[in-house]
């Protein structure tokens, strides 16, 4: 296990306090990047409620991975209405930043299409890579080693999102055939 669920929830609480300090008297839009960020997003929203920070919620579906490798191309889906972000403070909530390719492609799109008042990023995880990422997040949960991680919403080929903690995937996890479950 790399990060326990309890530590993730505690960190979400601390991030909510930081966001509250920055957005007192404002009502930012928290834009969840589906599917991976959904577990973190829900805990972050709950923590924001605890500190009485108002917010709006929106969702966008992005993908740039096949297996454990990035494709370098970002697919956008989910039916986001960009006008719902126009003139508002927007915080993109992401599960993990490794190369930064996903957000590097998304941020200019949102700036051009939505014209938000401000745009920041909150990421549960940031990988420590030898090459710098293409962008930085203002709010960061954890810095992790350059390994492929699963659990707490993060997946490998749609598997393992349901793990309550964050784990480094093993070769056995990569080789697992989900068809074996249905025999």
Number of C-alpha atoms within 10 A of each C-alpha: 11 13 16 13 15 11 13 22 19 15 20 25 20 17 21 24 19 13 20 21 12 10 15 12 10 13 15 23 22 23 22 25 23 20 19 24 22 20 20 24 26 14 18 27 19 17 22 22 14 12 14 13 21 16 17 15 14 16 20 16 15 19 18 15 16 11 12 14 10 15 13 14 12 17 14 16 12 11 9 14 13 16 13 14 25 17 12 19 20 25 23 24 26 26 23 23 23 22 19 19 18 24 21 15 16 16 16 12 13 17 16 10 14 18 18 19 13 14 18 15 19 25 24 23 22 23 20 16 13 7 8 12 16 14 15 17 20 12 21 19 22 16 14 17 15 13 14 17 23 26 24 24 23 26 20 19 12 14 17 19 20 14 15 17 19 20 19 16 18 12 8 8 13 13 8 12 10 9 7 7 7 5 5
